[in-house]
Amino acid sequence: MLELKIQGIKKYMDSTLVLENVSLEAYGHEKVGIVGMNGSGKSTILRIIAGLEPMNYYPGYPQTTSFGYDEGLIHRPKHATCAYLEQTPHYPSHCKVIDVLNEAFEEVMELEGQLREIEAKMNEVEGVELERLLKKYSDVTQQFEAKGGYEREEKLAKVCTGLKFTEEFLQKDFSMLSGGEKTTVGLGRLLMNNPEVLLLDEPTNHLDMDSVEWLEGFLRNYKGIVLIVSHDRYFLDNVVTKIVEIEDMESTMYKGNYSSFVEQKEENMRILYEQYREQQKKIHGMQQQIKSLRDWAMRADNNKFFRRAASIQKRLDKMEKIDKPVSEREKMKLQFHTTDRSGKETIKAMEISKRYGDKVLLDAANAIVHYGERVSLIGANGSGKTTFLRMLLEEEAPDSGQVAFGASVKAAYLPQKFTFTDENSTVLETFREDFDIFEGKAREYLAKFMFFGGSVFKKVKQLSGGERIRLKLAILLFQEINVLILDEPTNHLDIESIETLEAALDDFKGTIFFISHDRYFINKFASRLIALENATLTSYAGNYDYYRQQKEKEVPVVVEKPKKVVVREVEKAPKVDRKRVEERIFALEQQVAELEKKLEDATLGLEDMQKLYEKKQAADAELEAAMLKWMELE
């Protein structure tokens, strides 16, 4: 059984202590989520396990150690492959996307090359030499099969379908892709590589909802250890069976998914607080006893009372004190400067159409958002969600139709990608550039966004992704607004910051219109969804879970020719012919085998492979249903 352990990790980065007491263990096919604030060291843990962040031990460790040197033991599974998803992988400029993906099959392709060479030589020799080549061919074939050579095309089709890689995308130059696209391609390569230990750092960041759901299913069935750093709470709920929290440079392990972790942590906090309260009562009682005994000793001039007081004081000093539990860390303390309410209709889209070349994004689409609603605009990557926002904000014009804000709307917009005017300016200078405000008042306001003390003098270019978001929010929320427009607001925020943002949005009295692929966030905030699908806008009166339920109902079902419905007494189900079920199983097994053989054809294009793979999935499902029916008849 696979076994991965790290114990008592202490890690310095440039003489700064970043991890002090971190332990983690995973066995077999466990999926483990790692959570914590931005900068808590989550990614460093993955890099240590992957061997990309070396441990700087004191000579002679573990027998001896010294201040400033790393400590802790790392036990990786013997002979197991370990792969880490880089945030932005790098490849030579001439590489196409398909070349990067095919790197997952480097060993297989090398073995395939050897097989072709042996085949060519076998046509030229005979006798003993031919026997030798046949033996070698058999050995290489076994290796090829063990490495999944016959499944290569199926794996490629599966990943390309799940992550929505089109034939056109596969032929793109990898160096020309965006950072998010590069990460997604790197994820695809890693999944096909099938390592025994898979290390994923924010794997859902650049995926749309369909691809995230596909990835969830893929990882749940993955035959190996998976460690995941993620702020996607819905994803963690659906995939992991264990949570490791990094807090104050130390780790705490919890069994279960993310929701279970939250419940356990709250319960642990409650128990710890009860223990703290009981101990405080005891300490207070002992202190009162000491005071009383000393008073009596002074009045009666009796050393016996002094000795008893000293004995109790000694016990009190030796007592291991429980620190007061801190249920609330420093968080953003947001307040919105709201203004008068807007009109009833805050956003109105009438018959809008938009296309880029042959791609139609919107075709005579309509939508209305009313005052006070919390509406999420959802859709696949590239469906036109951000384009819709740009048209609403008059940064782009529709080809036809109209989209605009309603009467008396004062809107603020947080884009998915944003920049600051001067990256060399400090946080304080950047904020005061937009507002006429005294320095003291500005610093007081920025403290609500966790910019305390000297951190307001930090240059913008030195800020982390989460800190940049906080600064942008500070500028945004200082304005008087009644409509808030958000494009992927939870990206780059840690879970704690997301929860703070949620708490702030909860207090906002105006209209919220947002794009997000964070299903947990959508479930919590959306009172309604507008889905941009098939170039139209469709309204769903509920959150994300409600939307999924409605979509499942919309799946077309193939039925026979309608027959007249006759109400009759319930009869026994007709007896199913066992032989006919067995014949159907045999036919389906042949169909699956034929599809698998076709998928091995290296000359197939991606679209053909994807169609065959989808047919195979349907045949597999029908075969499984037939097998279950056959078992019921036994």
N, C-alpha and C positions, 0 to 999 in steps of 0.2 A: 504493500500500500504506500502511496505517495505520502511524504511527511515533510512539511516545511516549518522551521522554527527559527525565530530570532529571540534572544533572551538578554535582558538588561542592557539594551543598546544605549550608549552615551556617545554623542557625536558633536564634534567641533567643526565649524566652518570659518576659516580665517580667524582662529582663536576665539570665536564666539560660540558659546554653547547653544546648540539648536535642539538637541534631544538629550534627555537625561536618564530616563528609565523606561525604555520601550520594549515590550515583549509581544509576540504574536505567534500563533500557531494555526496551521491548517492541514487537514488530512484528506486523503482520498480525492473526492470530487467536490470539496467544499468551495463555496463562493463566499468571500469575505469582503465586506465594505469597510473602508477606512474614512472616517469623518473627522472634522475639526475645523477651526478657523483658518482663513487664508494666512499663510506664513507659519503654520503650526508644525510643519515638517512632514506632511503627508507624502508629497512627491519625493522627498529625500529618502523616506523609508523604501519606496518602490525602487529607487535608483541604487540603494545599498543592496537590496535583495538581488537586483539584476546584475550587480557587480560593476555598475557604471560609476558609482560613488565609492572609491576605495576607503577602507578603514585604516586610519593612521595609528597603529598600536605602538605602545612603548616597547622597546627591545626587551624580550623576555616575558611579555604578556602571555598568559594570564597570571603567572606567578608573581610578577611585579608590574606596577603601573605608576603613572605620575600625572600631575595636574596638566591639563591641556592636551592630553592624549585620549584617543577614542577607546571605548571599552564595549564589551558585549560579544556574544557568540552568535554566529549565523550557521544554521544547518539547512542546506539545500538538499533535495532528493538526489541520491547518487545516480549518475548517468542520465539525469532528466534534463530536457531542454527547457530553457527559461527565456521568455520574450517580453519585451517592454515596449509599450506604445509611446513613441516620442510625440510630443505636441506638434512639432514641425519637422518631419523627416527630410533628409537631404539626399539627392541623387544627381548624377551627372546631367548636364543640360540636354544631352541628346536623348535621354530616356523618355519613352512614352509611358502612359499609365499602365498599359498592358504589360510592358517590360517589368515595371515595379511589382505588379501582381504576380507575374510568373517567377519572381525571385523566391516565392514560397515553394516552388517546385524545382529548385536548383538541383537537389540530389536526385530527384526522380528523372529530370531531363538528362542528367549525366548518365544515369543507368540506362535510360532509353537509347541514348547515343551508343552506349556499349553494346546493347542488344542488336542495333542496326549493323554495327561493325562486325559482330560475330556472325550475323545472318549472311552478310556479304562474303565473309571468309569461308563459311560452310559450303557455299556453291563451288568453291575452288579446290577443296581437299576431299580426301576419302580415307578409309581405313582407321588406323590408330589416331591420326590427327583429327579426323572428324568426330571420333568418340570423345576425344579430349575437349573439343569445342562444344559438343552437345552437353557435356557435364558442366562446363563453364556457363553455357547458355541457361541451363536449368538453375544454377546457383544465382546468376544475375536476375533471372526472372523471379525467383523467390524474394530477393531483396526488393525488386521493383514492386512486387505485390505487397510486401510488408510495409513499404513506404507510402502505400496508397496510390500507386501509379495508375491503376485502372479507374480510380475515382477522381483523377485530376480534373477532367472536363466537367464532371458533375459538381465538384466543389466550386469551381470557377463560376459556373452558371448559378449556383445557389447563392454565393456571396454577391455577384453582380446583380441578381434579382433583388436580394434583400436590401442592398445599399443603393440601388437604382443607378448602376453604372451602365450607360447606354453604349452602343457600338461607337458612336461619335466621340463620347467622353474617353473611351479606352485608347483612342488614337491621338489624344491630346498630348502635347509636350508637358511632362510632369513639372518642369521648372516654371511654367506659365500659370500653374494653378494657384488659387488663393490658399492662404494658410489653412483654412478649414477644410478645403478639398484635399490638400496634401495629407492632413491628419486622417481623413476618412479613407483615403486610399491606403495609408499605412495600416489602418485598422483592418481593412479587407485582406491585406497581405498577411497580417498576423493571424487572423482567424483561419486562413487556409493553411498556414504553416503548422497549425495544430500542435503547439508546444505543450509539454506536461504542466508547466507553470506559466500562466498568462497574467501579465501585470498591465492594468489599464488605468490611465490617468485621464479623467473626465472624458470617457468614450462617447457620451451622448451630445457633447457640446455643439456639434455641427450637423447633427442628423435631424430629419423631420420626424414626425410622430410615427409614421408607418415604419420607417427604418429602425427607430428605437424599439418599437414593439417586436420587430423581427429579431433584433439583437437580443432582446430579453429571452425569447424562445431559444435562440441559438446557445446562449450562455447557460441557461437552465439545464440544457441537455449536454453541456460540454464535459467531456471525459478527462478532466484534469482540475488542478487547483486554479482558481481565479481570484486575484486580489484587485479590488476596484476602488479608486479614489473618485468620488462623485458628489455633486451637490444636488443631483436629481433624486429627490426623495421617493417619487413614484417608482422609478427604476430600481432603487435599492430595495423597496418593498417587494418588488416582483422577482428579484434575482437572488439576493444574498440570504444566507442562513446564519450569519454571524456579523456583528459590528464591532470594530475596534475604534474607540474614540481617543484622539490625541488632544490632551488638554494640559497646559502648564508643562509641556515637554515630556509628559508621562502618558502611558497608555492604560486604558481600561477596556476589557473585553466583555461583550454581551452576546448571549445566544439569541437567535431570532433575526427578523428583518428590521427595517428602520423604525416602523411604528412600535414594534415590541421593545426596541432599544429606548425610545422616548418614554414609554410606560415604566420600564425598569428603572431608568434614571430618575424619574420623578418619585418612584417608590423608595429608591435608595436615599434620595434627598430627604424624603419625609422621615424615614427611619433614623438617618444620621442627625436630623434636627431634633428628634425626640431624645436621642442619646445625649446630644449636646445640652438640651434643656434639663434633663435629669442630672447630668454631671454638674451643671451650673448651680442647681439647687443644693447638691451635696457640698460643693465648694463654698457656697454662701453659708451653709450651716456650720461647716468647719471653721470658717473665718469668724463667725459669731462666737463659737465656742472658745477660740483662741483669745478673742477680745475680752470675753467675760472672765476667763481664767486669769488673764493678766491683770484685769481690774481688781479681782478678788485678791490676787497675790499682793498687789500694791497696798490695798486697804488693810489686809490682815498680816502683811509682812511675812508671808508664808512661801518658802521656796518650793514646796511641794506643788503648788498651783503653777508656778513658773515652769517646773519640769514637765508637768502635764501639757501645758500650752506649747512648749518647745517640741514635745513628742508629736502632737497633732500637726504642728507646722512642718515637721520633718516629713510626715506622711503626705501632707499637701504638696510639698515641694517635689516629692518623688512621683506624684500622680502624673500619668500620661494624659495631658490635656487634649481634649477634642476641639479642633478649630471650629469656629462658627461657620456652618455651611453657607456658601455664597451661591444663592439660587439665581441671582442676576449678575452677569458680568457687565462690563462697560459695553453698552450698546448705543446705536444711534437713537437720539431722542428727537424724532422728527415732529414738526408742527407745520401745517399748511396755512399759508396766508390766503384764505378764501375770500372771494368777493361776492357781489350780488349774483343771484342765480341767473342762468341763461334762459332762453325761451324753451318751449316744450320739446322742440326738435333740435338736438345739438349737432347731429351729423346727418346729411341727407345725400344719397347717391341716386340719381335718376337716369336710367337708360345709358349708363356709361359703357363705352367700348374702348379697348386698348389692345394694340398688337405690336409686336416687334418682328418685322419681316413676315415669315410664315407662321410664327407662333402667336396664337390668340390668347391673351391673358384674361380679358373681360369682354363679354359679348352682350350688350344691352342689359347690364346687371343693375339691380335696384337694392337699396338697403336704407333703413332709417334707424338712428339711435336716439332714444329719448333722454331727457334730463334725469340724472340720478342713476341711470343704468350702468352696469359693469359688464361690458361686452368684449369678448375675445374674438379676434379675427384669426381663424386657423386655416391651414392649407399646406400642401406639400412644398418642399423647397423649390423655388423657381416658379411657383404658381401665380405670383403677382401681388403678394401681401404688402411688401414694402413699396411696390409701385403704387398701390392704392393709397398708402399713407402719403407718398410724395405728391400725388394728385390732390389729396385733401389739403395738404399744406401749400399748394400752388407752386411746388417746385417742379412740377411736370404737368402737362395738359393731357386730358383724355382725347382720343380721336373723335369721339362724339359723346353727347350726354353731358351731365354736370354732377360734380360732387363738391360739397361746400359745407362750412359750419353754419349753424342756425343763428338766430338773432341773439345779441348780447353775450356771445361766447368769448371768453378770455382763456385761451388754451396755452398749455405748456407741453413741450415735446422732448422726450428722451429717446434719441435715435440709437440704433443698434451699434453703429460705429460713429465715434465722434472724436474731434481733436480740440486742442486748446490753442489760443492765438499764439502764445509764447511758451514753449516747453521749458525755457530757462527761468521763467518767473516762479516765485514761491506760491504755495497754496494761498497764503493771505493776499498777495498781490493779484493773483488771478481772480479771486473772489471780489476784491474791491475795485477791480477794473470795470465791472458791470454795475456796481452800486455805489452811491454816495453815502458812505457810512464810516463812522469813527473806528479806529483800529481796535479799541477795547470792545466795542459792540460786535465788530466783525469776528473777533476771536471767541467771544462768548457764544455767538451763533454757530461758528465752525466746530466748537466743542461738542455740540449736539450731534455732529457727524463724525465724532471720534477723532477729531484733529485737536489733540491736547498739547499744551505747553509749546515746546520747541518744534513740534511736528508741523506747525503752520508755516515754518520757514523752510520746509523741505521743498526742493524744486519739483515741478510737475513731472519732468522727465524721469525722476527717481521713484515715482509712485507705482505701486503694484496695480493690477487690473481692478481689484476691489476698491482701492483707495481712489483711483480715477473716477470710478462710478460714484463714490461718495461725494467727491468734490463737485461733480456734474449735478448730482441731486441737490446739493447745497445751493448751487446757483439757481437751479430750476425752481425749487420750492420756496425761494425767498420772494418770488413774484406773487401777485394776487391773481389767482386762477379759479375757474369753475369747471374746466375740462382738462383732463390729463391724458396725453397720448403717449403710450409706451411701446417701444419696439425691443422685444427680448430683454426685459428689465432685470431678469435674474442671472443673465450670463455674467460670469466672472465674480459673482458674489458667493461667499461661503454660506452654509445653511443658516448660521446664526444671523448674518446680515439680511438674508432673504426673509427670515421670520420677522426681523425688525421692520423691513420694508412693508411686509404684509400688515403688521400692526399699525403702521403709519397710514397705509392705504385704507385700512378699516375705518379710520377717523375722518377720511376725506368725504365731504358732503356732496361734491359735484359728480360729474360724469367721468367714468374711466373707460377708455377704449384702448385695447392693447393687443399686441401680437406676442405670442409666447409658445414655445414647445415644451414648457415646464407644466406637465399635466397636473401635478400636485398643486401648483400655484393657480392654474385655471380652475380646478375643482373648488378651491377655497374662495376664489373671487368672482368668477364669472356667473352672472345671473342668466346670461344668454350667450350663445355662440353664433357667429356668422361664419359659415364654411365657404371658402373660395375653392370650388371644385367644378371642373368642366366649364370654365370661363363664366360661371355664374355665382351669385351670392345667395346662399340658402340659410335661413334662420332656424336655430334649434333652441327651444325655450328651456334651457337647463345647462348644467355644467358638462365637463368632458365625459364623465361616466354616462350621463344621459345621452350624449351625442353618440357614444359607442353603441349603446343599446338600440338607438334608432337606426344606426347604420346596419346593424346586424339584421334588423327587421326588413331593411330594404334589399338585402341580398336576394337576387332573383332565384326562384326555385323552379326547376323543370318539372312540369306536371303533364299527366296524360290528358287526352281530350276530355273536357268537362262532361260529367254525367249528371243526370237529374238526381237530386238528393232525396232520398226516401227515409223517413223516420221509422225505425223498426226496433224491436227488442234487441238487446245485446246478445249476440251469438258467440259461440266459441270460435276462436281464431282457426282458420282452415289449417290442416296439417301440412307442414312444409316438407317437400320431397328432399330427403337427405342426399340422394344421388344427384339431383339437380344442383344443390349447393356445392357438392364436391366438384362437379363439372365446371361450375362458375369459378371456384378457387383455382382449378387447374388452368383455366383460360386466362385468369388475371395474373397468375404467376408467369405464364408465357409472355403476356403483355409487358409486365415489369422487366423481365429478362431482355426482351427486344429493345425496350426503351433504354435500358442500361448500356446495351451494346451500341446503340446509336450515339449515346452520349460520349462514348470513347473515341468517336471519330474526330480527330484533331483538325479536320478541314472545315468543320462546322463554324458558321458565324455566330456571334453572341446571341442575336435575336432568335435564331433557330434553336440554340442551346437552351435559352430561357423557356421557349415554348415546350421543348421536350421535357425539361425539368419540371415544369408545371403539370404536364400530362402525367409524368411519373409520380408526382406527389398525389394527384387525384387517384391514380391506379393503386398506389400504396394504401391510401385511406379506404378505398373500396375493398381491397383485399383483406385489410384488417377487420372491416365490418363483416365480411363473408366468413372469416375464420371464427369470429365471435358467435355468429349465427350457427355455424357448424358445431361449435363446442356446446351450445345450448341444446342441440338436438341429440347429444350423446346420452 
